[in-house]
Amino acid sequence: MYEVKVYVTYKESVLDPQGEAVKGAVHRIGYEEIKEIRIGKYFEIQIEKGSRKVEDVVEEICDKLLANVNMETYRYEIMEVSK
């Protein structure tokens, strides 16, 4: 079995309105040294061993469902775990 952690964030060229709102709130409570905050999505996925490579399955899921590849980028970590 594999445990996969997927992180999805906006591409650097895309404005992150939620991140900007949080940055504004952080500044209002006195943390002016904060220059950027970006908001993202995090997924934990467990995948059984099968005939396909785990990387291929994860790439397809990310491309088709978890990330809007026009606006977002993703990265993932795969760890083999015992049941």
Biopython code that builds the backbone (N, CA, C, O; Angstrom):
import numpy as np
from Bio.PDB.StructureBuilder import StructureBuilder

atoms = [
    (1, "MET", "N", (0.860, -1.173, 0.000)),
    (1, "MET", "CA", (0.000, 0.000, 0.000)),
    (1, "MET", "C", (0.899, 1.227, 0.000)),
    (1, "MET", "O", (1.999, 1.219, 0.552)),
    (2, "TYR", "N", (0.404, 2.273, -0.629)),
    (2, "TYR", "CA", (1.123, 3.541, -0.696)),
    (2, "TYR", "C", (0.284, 4.645, -0.081)),
    (2, "TYR", "O", (-0.936, 4.685, -0.237)),
    (3, "GLU", "N", (0.957, 5.529, 0.615)),
    (3, "GLU", "CA", (0.318, 6.733, 1.112)),
    (3, "GLU", "C", (0.888, 7.892, 0.303)),
    (3, "GLU", "O", (2.103, 8.059, 0.201)),
    (4, "VAL", "N", (-0.011, 8.688, -0.269)),
    (4, "VAL", "CA", (0.400, 9.801, -1.121)),
    (4, "VAL", "C", (-0.107, 11.096, -0.514)),
    (4, "VAL", "O", (-1.272, 11.196, -0.129)),
    (5, "LYS", "N", (0.765, 12.082, -0.429)),
    (5, "LYS", "CA", (0.395, 13.415, 0.020)),
    (5, "LYS", "C", (0.522, 14.340, -1.183)),
    (5, "LYS", "O", (1.586, 14.451, -1.792)),
    (6, "VAL", "N", (-0.591, 15.007, -1.513)),
    (6, "VAL", "CA", (-0.635, 15.879, -2.686)),
    (6, "VAL", "C", (-0.873, 17.312, -2.220)),
    (6, "VAL", "O", (-1.773, 17.573, -1.422)),
    (7, "TYR", "N", (-0.056, 18.237, -2.724)),
    (7, "TYR", "CA", (-0.162, 19.653, -2.405)),
    (7, "TYR", "C", (-0.481, 20.401, -3.694)),
    (7, "TYR", "O", (0.250, 20.289, -4.678)),
    (8, "VAL", "N", (-1.577, 21.169, -3.689)),
    (8, "VAL", "CA", (-2.007, 21.918, -4.870)),
    (8, "VAL", "C", (-2.019, 23.399, -4.506)),
    (8, "VAL", "O", (-2.611, 23.786, -3.498)),
    (9, "THR", "N", (-1.368, 24.227, -5.321)),
    (9, "THR", "CA", (-1.359, 25.680, -5.103)),
    (9, "THR", "C", (-1.503, 26.388, -6.443)),
    (9, "THR", "O", (-1.275, 25.811, -7.506)),
    (10, "TYR", "N", (-1.894, 27.670, -6.356)),
    (10, "TYR", "CA", (-1.946, 28.469, -7.572)),
    (10, "TYR", "C", (-0.545, 28.621, -8.154)),
    (10, "TYR", "O", (0.441, 28.662, -7.418)),
    (11, "LYS", "N", (-0.466, 28.704, -9.469)),
    (11, "LYS", "CA", (0.806, 29.015, -10.109)),
    (11, "LYS", "C", (1.243, 30.407, -9.672)),
    (11, "LYS", "O", (0.406, 31.237, -9.319)),
    (12, "GLU", "N", (2.531, 30.665, -9.692)),
    (12, "GLU", "CA", (3.068, 31.961, -9.258)),
    (12, "GLU", "C", (2.444, 33.123, -10.024)),
    (12, "GLU", "O", (2.284, 34.210, -9.469)),
    (13, "SER", "N", (2.091, 32.911, -11.284)),
    (13, "SER", "CA", (1.556, 33.989, -12.121)),
    (13, "SER", "C", (0.071, 34.265, -11.869)),
    (13, "SER", "O", (-0.480, 35.205, -12.441)),
    (14, "VAL", "N", (-0.586, 33.463, -11.025)),
    (14, "VAL", "CA", (-2.020, 33.597, -10.774)),
    (14, "VAL", "C", (-2.237, 34.252, -9.410)),
    (14, "VAL", "O", (-1.656, 33.830, -8.411)),
    (15, "LEU", "N", (-3.078, 35.287, -9.379)),
    (15, "LEU", "CA", (-3.417, 35.956, -8.134)),
    (15, "LEU", "C", (-4.152, 34.983, -7.212)),
    (15, "LEU", "O", (-5.035, 34.244, -7.646)),
    (16, "ASP", "N", (-3.772, 34.996, -5.936)),
    (16, "ASP", "CA", (-4.388, 34.146, -4.929)),
    (16, "ASP", "C", (-5.221, 35.044, -4.010)),
    (16, "ASP", "O", (-4.692, 35.549, -3.020)),
    (17, "PRO", "N", (-6.517, 35.258, -4.310)),
    (17, "PRO", "CA", (-7.325, 36.184, -3.518)),
    (17, "PRO", "C", (-7.467, 35.773, -2.055)),
    (17, "PRO", "O", (-7.485, 36.640, -1.181)),
    (18, "GLN", "N", (-7.567, 34.489, -1.766)),
    (18, "GLN", "CA", (-7.651, 34.052, -0.368)),
    (18, "GLN", "C", (-6.346, 34.342, 0.361)),
    (18, "GLN", "O", (-6.351, 34.802, 1.503)),
    (19, "GLY", "N", (-5.246, 34.074, -0.295)),
    (19, "GLY", "CA", (-3.950, 34.359, 0.297)),
    (19, "GLY", "C", (-3.775, 35.842, 0.581)),
    (19, "GLY", "O", (-3.230, 36.219, 1.618)),
    (20, "GLU", "N", (-4.239, 36.690, -0.343)),
    (20, "GLU", "CA", (-4.159, 38.142, -0.147)),
    (20, "GLU", "C", (-5.023, 38.589, 1.024)),
    (20, "GLU", "O", (-4.625, 39.468, 1.788)),
    (21, "ALA", "N", (-6.198, 37.994, 1.171)),
    (21, "ALA", "CA", (-7.082, 38.338, 2.288)),
    (21, "ALA", "C", (-6.435, 37.947, 3.622)),
    (21, "ALA", "O", (-6.484, 38.710, 4.586)),
    (22, "VAL", "N", (-5.839, 36.773, 3.669)),
    (22, "VAL", "CA", (-5.179, 36.337, 4.906)),
    (22, "VAL", "C", (-3.972, 37.225, 5.188)),
    (22, "VAL", "O", (-3.729, 37.585, 6.340)),
    (23, "LYS", "N", (-3.226, 37.577, 4.170)),
    (23, "LYS", "CA", (-2.068, 38.467, 4.357)),
    (23, "LYS", "C", (-2.523, 39.810, 4.928)),
    (23, "LYS", "O", (-1.874, 40.352, 5.823)),
    (24, "GLY", "N", (-3.632, 40.350, 4.418)),
    (24, "GLY", "CA", (-4.161, 41.597, 4.948)),
    (24, "GLY", "C", (-4.533, 41.476, 6.410)),
    (24, "GLY", "O", (-4.269, 42.387, 7.194)),
    (25, "ALA", "N", (-5.145, 40.362, 6.788)),
    (25, "ALA", "CA", (-5.524, 40.138, 8.179)),
    (25, "ALA", "C", (-4.286, 40.007, 9.064)),
    (25, "ALA", "O", (-4.253, 40.528, 10.179)),
    (26, "VAL", "N", (-3.291, 39.323, 8.569)),
    (26, "VAL", "CA", (-2.042, 39.163, 9.325)),
    (26, "VAL", "C", (-1.379, 40.528, 9.540)),
    (26, "VAL", "O", (-0.870, 40.809, 10.625)),
    (27, "HIS", "N", (-1.387, 41.358, 8.521)),
    (27, "HIS", "CA", (-0.820, 42.710, 8.651)),
    (27, "HIS", "C", (-1.609, 43.524, 9.674)),
    (27, "HIS", "O", (-1.020, 44.259, 10.467)),
    (28, "ARG", "N", (-2.937, 43.399, 9.661)),
    (28, "ARG", "CA", (-3.768, 44.167, 10.596)),
    (28, "ARG", "C", (-3.520, 43.801, 12.056)),
    (28, "ARG", "O", (-3.731, 44.624, 12.947)),
    (29, "ILE", "N", (-3.073, 42.575, 12.305)),
    (29, "ILE", "CA", (-2.794, 42.200, 13.695)),
    (29, "ILE", "C", (-1.315, 42.384, 14.049)),
    (29, "ILE", "O", (-0.853, 41.925, 15.094)),
    (30, "GLY", "N", (-0.583, 43.065, 13.162)),
    (30, "GLY", "CA", (0.754, 43.506, 13.527)),
    (30, "GLY", "C", (1.933, 42.767, 12.932)),
    (30, "GLY", "O", (3.069, 43.045, 13.318)),
    (31, "TYR", "N", (1.724, 41.853, 12.023)),
    (31, "TYR", "CA", (2.830, 41.100, 11.435)),
    (31, "TYR", "C", (3.192, 41.650, 10.054)),
    (31, "TYR", "O", (2.986, 40.985, 9.038)),
    (32, "GLU", "N", (3.728, 42.864, 10.029)),
    (32, "GLU", "CA", (4.058, 43.536, 8.770)),
    (32, "GLU", "C", (5.193, 42.858, 8.016)),
    (32, "GLU", "O", (5.342, 43.065, 6.812)),
    (33, "GLU", "N", (5.995, 42.050, 8.707)),
    (33, "GLU", "CA", (7.130, 41.397, 8.040)),
    (33, "GLU", "C", (6.699, 40.278, 7.095)),
    (33, "GLU", "O", (7.507, 39.797, 6.302)),
    (34, "ILE", "N", (5.442, 39.861, 7.169)),
    (34, "ILE", "CA", (4.933, 38.831, 6.260)),
    (34, "ILE", "C", (4.742, 39.448, 4.880)),
    (34, "ILE", "O", (3.977, 40.399, 4.719)),
    (35, "LYS", "N", (5.433, 38.909, 3.892)),
    (35, "LYS", "CA", (5.393, 39.475, 2.536)),
    (35, "LYS", "C", (4.434, 38.742, 1.610)),
    (35, "LYS", "O", (3.894, 39.347, 0.684)),
    (36, "GLU", "N", (4.213, 37.454, 1.840)),
    (36, "GLU", "CA", (3.307, 36.708, 0.962)),
    (36, "GLU", "C", (2.734, 35.511, 1.702)),
    (36, "GLU", "O", (3.431, 34.843, 2.465)),
    (37, "ILE", "N", (1.467, 35.254, 1.469)),
    (37, "ILE", "CA", (0.807, 34.046, 1.942)),
    (37, "ILE", "C", (0.012, 33.488, 0.770)),
    (37, "ILE", "O", (-0.750, 34.205, 0.121)),
    (38, "ARG", "N", (0.200, 32.210, 0.511)),
    (38, "ARG", "CA", (-0.542, 31.561, -0.555)),
    (38, "ARG", "C", (-1.327, 30.408, 0.057)),
    (38, "ARG", "O", (-0.814, 29.667, 0.896)),
    (39, "ILE", "N", (-2.559, 30.272, -0.367)),
    (39, "ILE", "CA", (-3.448, 29.231, 0.135)),
    (39, "ILE", "C", (-3.439, 28.072, -0.864)),
    (39, "ILE", "O", (-3.342, 28.287, -2.072)),
    (40, "GLY", "N", (-3.538, 26.867, -0.360)),
    (40, "GLY", "CA", (-3.554, 25.712, -1.242)),
    (40, "GLY", "C", (-4.486, 24.633, -0.726)),
    (40, "GLY", "O", (-5.227, 24.830, 0.237)),
    (41, "LYS", "N", (-4.429, 23.493, -1.386)),
    (41, "LYS", "CA", (-5.218, 22.332, -0.997)),
    (41, "LYS", "C", (-4.256, 21.191, -0.681)),
    (41, "LYS", "O", (-3.176, 21.085, -1.262)),
    (42, "TYR", "N", (-4.672, 20.352, 0.239)),
    (42, "TYR", "CA", (-3.850, 19.222, 0.648)),
    (42, "TYR", "C", (-4.721, 17.966, 0.638)),
    (42, "TYR", "O", (-5.845, 17.978, 1.140)),
    (43, "PHE", "N", (-4.201, 16.893, 0.069)),
    (43, "PHE", "CA", (-4.933, 15.629, -0.013)),
    (43, "PHE", "C", (-4.049, 14.500, 0.497)),
    (43, "PHE", "O", (-2.847, 14.479, 0.232)),
    (44, "GLU", "N", (-4.636, 13.571, 1.222)),
    (44, "GLU", "CA", (-3.969, 12.324, 1.591)),
    (44, "GLU", "C", (-4.712, 11.194, 0.900)),
    (44, "GLU", "O", (-5.928, 11.061, 1.032)),
    (45, "ILE", "N", (-3.969, 10.388, 0.167)),
    (45, "ILE", "CA", (-4.568, 9.320, -0.634)),
    (45, "ILE", "C", (-3.860, 8.012, -0.298)),
    (45, "ILE", "O", (-2.633, 7.977, -0.209)),
    (46, "GLN", "N", (-4.618, 6.945, -0.114)),
    (46, "GLN", "CA", (-4.033, 5.620, 0.057)),
    (46, "GLN", "C", (-4.331, 4.814, -1.192)),
    (46, "GLN", "O", (-5.476, 4.735, -1.635)),
    (47, "ILE", "N", (-3.305, 4.222, -1.750)),
    (47, "ILE", "CA", (-3.420, 3.489, -3.010)),
    (47, "ILE", "C", (-2.884, 2.077, -2.814)),
    (47, "ILE", "O", (-1.773, 1.884, -2.320)),
    (48, "GLU", "N", (-3.679, 1.103, -3.202)),
    (48, "GLU", "CA", (-3.237, -0.294, -3.173)),
    (48, "GLU", "C", (-2.272, -0.541, -4.335)),
    (48, "GLU", "O", (-2.357, 0.096, -5.385)),
    (49, "LYS", "N", (-1.366, -1.472, -4.118)),
    (49, "LYS", "CA", (-0.486, -1.890, -5.210)),
    (49, "LYS", "C", (-1.339, -2.520, -6.300)),
    (49, "LYS", "O", (-2.258, -3.290, -6.021)),
    (50, "GLY", "N", (-1.026, -2.187, -7.526)),
    (50, "GLY", "CA", (-1.769, -2.741, -8.648)),
    (50, "GLY", "C", (-0.861, -2.923, -9.837)),
    (50, "GLY", "O", (0.362, -2.934, -9.698)),
    (51, "SER", "N", (-1.445, -3.064, -10.992)),
    (51, "SER", "CA", (-0.655, -3.305, -12.198)),
    (51, "SER", "C", (-0.060, -2.017, -12.764)),
    (51, "SER", "O", (0.885, -2.065, -13.551)),
    (52, "ARG", "N", (-0.607, -0.865, -12.369)),
    (52, "ARG", "CA", (-0.115, 0.417, -12.871)),
    (52, "ARG", "C", (0.860, 1.042, -11.873)),
    (52, "ARG", "O", (0.787, 0.781, -10.672)),
    (53, "LYS", "N", (1.758, 1.858, -12.376)),
    (53, "LYS", "CA", (2.682, 2.570, -11.501)),
    (53, "LYS", "C", (1.907, 3.592, -10.673)),
    (53, "LYS", "O", (1.019, 4.274, -11.184)),
    (54, "VAL", "N", (2.247, 3.689, -9.409)),
    (54, "VAL", "CA", (1.573, 4.629, -8.509)),
    (54, "VAL", "C", (1.709, 6.059, -9.033)),
    (54, "VAL", "O", (0.751, 6.830, -8.974)),
    (55, "GLU", "N", (2.878, 6.417, -9.540)),
    (55, "GLU", "CA", (3.094, 7.757, -10.071)),
    (55, "GLU", "C", (2.116, 8.082, -11.190)),
    (55, "GLU", "O", (1.603, 9.198, -11.265)),
    (56, "ASP", "N", (1.857, 7.112, -12.057)),
    (56, "ASP", "CA", (0.924, 7.319, -13.168)),
    (56, "ASP", "C", (-0.494, 7.570, -12.660)),
    (56, "ASP", "O", (-1.199, 8.443, -13.167)),
    (57, "VAL", "N", (-0.902, 6.798, -11.658)),
    (57, "VAL", "CA", (-2.244, 6.962, -11.085)),
    (57, "VAL", "C", (-2.375, 8.342, -10.448)),
    (57, "VAL", "O", (-3.366, 9.039, -10.665)),
    (58, "VAL", "N", (-1.378, 8.733, -9.665)),
    (58, "VAL", "CA", (-1.421, 10.032, -8.989)),
    (58, "VAL", "C", (-1.440, 11.175, -9.996)),
    (58, "VAL", "O", (-2.213, 12.121, -9.844)),
    (59, "GLU", "N", (-0.606, 11.096, -11.012)),
    (59, "GLU", "CA", (-0.581, 12.136, -12.050)),
    (59, "GLU", "C", (-1.947, 12.285, -12.708)),
    (59, "GLU", "O", (-2.428, 13.402, -12.902)),
    (60, "GLU", "N", (-2.566, 11.169, -13.051)),
    (60, "GLU", "CA", (-3.882, 11.219, -13.702)),
    (60, "GLU", "C", (-4.935, 11.831, -12.791)),
    (60, "GLU", "O", (-5.732, 12.659, -13.234)),
    (61, "ILE", "N", (-4.949, 11.434, -11.521)),
    (61, "ILE", "CA", (-5.928, 11.983, -10.583)),
    (61, "ILE", "C", (-5.727, 13.486, -10.437)),
    (61, "ILE", "O", (-6.694, 14.248, -10.450)),
    (62, "CYS", "N", (-4.483, 13.911, -10.300)),
    (62, "CYS", "CA", (-4.201, 15.339, -10.148)),
    (62, "CYS", "C", (-4.616, 16.116, -11.395)),
    (62, "CYS", "O", (-5.269, 17.155, -11.298)),
    (63, "ASP", "N", (-4.238, 15.614, -12.552)),
    (63, "ASP", "CA", (-4.549, 16.303, -13.809)),
    (63, "ASP", "C", (-6.054, 16.356, -14.096)),
    (63, "ASP", "O", (-6.554, 17.355, -14.614)),
    (64, "LYS", "N", (-6.765, 15.294, -13.765)),
    (64, "LYS", "CA", (-8.177, 15.211, -14.110)),
    (64, "LYS", "C", (-9.117, 15.771, -13.048)),
    (64, "LYS", "O", (-10.226, 16.196, -13.374)),
    (65, "LEU", "N", (-8.691, 15.779, -11.770)),
    (65, "LEU", "CA", (-9.640, 16.115, -10.723)),
    (65, "LEU", "C", (-9.121, 17.077, -9.664)),
    (65, "LEU", "O", (-9.791, 18.063, -9.356)),
    (66, "LEU", "N", (-7.957, 16.819, -9.105)),
    (66, "LEU", "CA", (-7.519, 17.566, -7.935)),
    (66, "LEU", "C", (-7.014, 18.972, -8.237)),
    (66, "LEU", "O", (-7.138, 19.867, -7.401)),
    (67, "ALA", "N", (-6.449, 19.175, -9.418)),
    (67, "ALA", "CA", (-5.878, 20.484, -9.755)),
    (67, "ALA", "C", (-6.434, 20.985, -11.080)),
    (67, "ALA", "O", (-6.659, 20.211, -12.010)),
    (68, "ASN", "N", (-6.649, 22.286, -11.146)),
    (68, "ASN", "CA", (-6.958, 22.943, -12.413)),
    (68, "ASN", "C", (-5.605, 23.299, -13.020)),
    (68, "ASN", "O", (-4.999, 24.303, -12.647)),
    (69, "VAL", "N", (-5.135, 22.482, -13.947)),
    (69, "VAL", "CA", (-3.763, 22.623, -14.436)),
    (69, "VAL", "C", (-3.517, 23.925, -15.195)),
    (69, "VAL", "O", (-2.367, 24.279, -15.452)),
    (70, "ASN", "N", (-4.573, 24.635, -15.552)),
    (70, "ASN", "CA", (-4.395, 25.945, -16.185)),
    (70, "ASN", "C", (-3.982, 26.999, -15.165)),
    (70, "ASN", "O", (-3.272, 27.946, -15.503)),
    (71, "MET", "N", (-4.425, 26.839, -13.915)),
    (71, "MET", "CA", (-4.183, 27.854, -12.891)),
    (71, "MET", "C", (-3.356, 27.350, -11.707)),
    (71, "MET", "O", (-2.776, 28.143, -10.966)),
    (72, "GLU", "N", (-3.307, 26.042, -11.537)),
    (72, "GLU", "CA", (-2.677, 25.489, -10.348)),
    (72, "GLU", "C", (-1.533, 24.548, -10.706)),
    (72, "GLU", "O", (-1.462, 24.002, -11.807)),
    (73, "THR", "N", (-0.662, 24.385, -9.756)),
    (73, "THR", "CA", (0.420, 23.420, -9.879)),
    (73, "THR", "C", (0.315, 22.453, -8.707)),
    (73, "THR", "O", (-0.302, 22.772, -7.691)),
    (74, "TYR", "N", (0.899, 21.303, -8.842)),
    (74, "TYR", "CA", (0.837, 20.342, -7.752)),
    (74, "TYR", "C", (2.174, 19.625, -7.617)),
    (74, "TYR", "O", (2.977, 19.552, -8.546)),
    (75, "ARG", "N", (2.367, 19.103, -6.414)),
    (75, "ARG", "CA", (3.501, 18.231, -6.137)),
    (75, "ARG", "C", (2.998, 17.162, -5.192)),
    (75, "ARG", "O", (1.985, 17.344, -4.518)),
    (76, "TYR", "N", (3.700, 16.055, -5.144)),
    (76, "TYR", "CA", (3.245, 14.978, -4.279)),
    (76, "TYR", "C", (4.431, 14.195, -3.731)),
    (76, "TYR", "O", (5.534, 14.215, -4.278)),
    (77, "GLU", "N", (4.157, 13.502, -2.624)),
    (77, "GLU", "CA", (5.118, 12.613, -1.981)),
    (77, "GLU", "C", (4.468, 11.238, -1.892)),
    (77, "GLU", "O", (3.310, 11.110, -1.492)),
    (78, "ILE", "N", (5.220, 10.225, -2.265)),
    (78, "ILE", "CA", (4.719, 8.842, -2.206)),
    (78, "ILE", "C", (5.563, 8.077, -1.200)),
    (78, "ILE", "O", (6.792, 8.091, -1.264)),
    (79, "MET", "N", (4.892, 7.409, -0.270)),
    (79, "MET", "CA", (5.573, 6.572, 0.717)),
    (79, "MET", "C", (4.937, 5.192, 0.704)),
    (79, "MET", "O", (3.713, 5.066, 0.743)),
    (80, "GLU", "N", (5.754, 4.176, 0.651)),
    (80, "GLU", "CA", (5.226, 2.816, 0.764)),
    (80, "GLU", "C", (5.040, 2.517, 2.242)),
    (80, "GLU", "O", (5.951, 2.719, 3.044)),
    (81, "VAL", "N", (3.862, 2.039, 2.596)),
    (81, "VAL", "CA", (3.545, 1.729, 3.996)),
    (81, "VAL", "C", (3.050, 0.292, 4.087)),
    (81, "VAL", "O", (2.520, -0.260, 3.123)),
    (82, "SER", "N", (3.229, -0.294, 5.248)),
    (82, "SER", "CA", (2.696, -1.637, 5.451)),
    (82, "SER", "C", (1.300, -1.536, 6.014)),
    (82, "SER", "O", (0.963, -0.560, 6.684)),
    (83, "LYS", "N", (0.493, -2.528, 5.751)),
    (83, "LYS", "CA", (-0.906, -2.528, 6.221)),
    (83, "LYS", "C", (-0.991, -2.706, 7.699)),
    (83, "LYS", "O", (-2.088, -2.729, 8.256)),
]
sb = StructureBuilder()
sb.init_structure("model")
sb.init_model(0)
sb.init_chain("A")
sb.init_seg("    ")
for serial, (resi, resn, name, xyz) in enumerate(atoms, 1):
    if name == "N":
        sb.init_residue(resn, " ", resi, " ")
    sb.init_atom(name, np.array(xyz, "f"), 0.0, 1.0, " ", f" {name:<3s}", serial, name[0])
structure = sb.get_structure()
